[in-house]
Amino acid sequence: MQKVFFILGAILGGLVVAIGAYGAHGGHEILVKHDALITFGKAVRYQMHHAIMLVIVALAASSWKDQEKLLNIAGWLFLAGIVFFSGSLYIIAFAQVKMGYITPLGGTAFVAGWFVLAYAGYKAKIK
């Protein structure tokens, strides 16, 4: 799973730069018109932070073989968080569709991912 998380983290990091550029230039009129700039900014920040975390999870899993299962869980939780949290905020910002009931699922996945990551670090046999 390390390779998958590394690749997904890199792709999601690249996508967030492209999405951010679109929001700052092409989509700016939509976002300002609907007071959605703050929502958009939050989606972009959380996606970038957790795309980087996917890369870190992949690197940690290659070093901490004894914690690969927990690190895979953390990676999937971060990915779910990006989809549900940032994804729903993008939809709210650009399409003005009420998705507030989905956003907390993503936030919960992020929190769970961080706790699973911490537990994996605690249990890891570090040289």
Buried (B, 14 or more C-beta within 10 A) or exposed (E): BBEBBBEBBBEBBEBBBEBBEBBBEEBEEBBEEBEBBEBBBBBBEBBBBBBBBBBBBBBBBEEBEEBBEBBBBBBBBBBBBBBBBBBBBBBBBBEEEEBEEBBEBBBBBBEBBBEBBEBBBEEBEEE
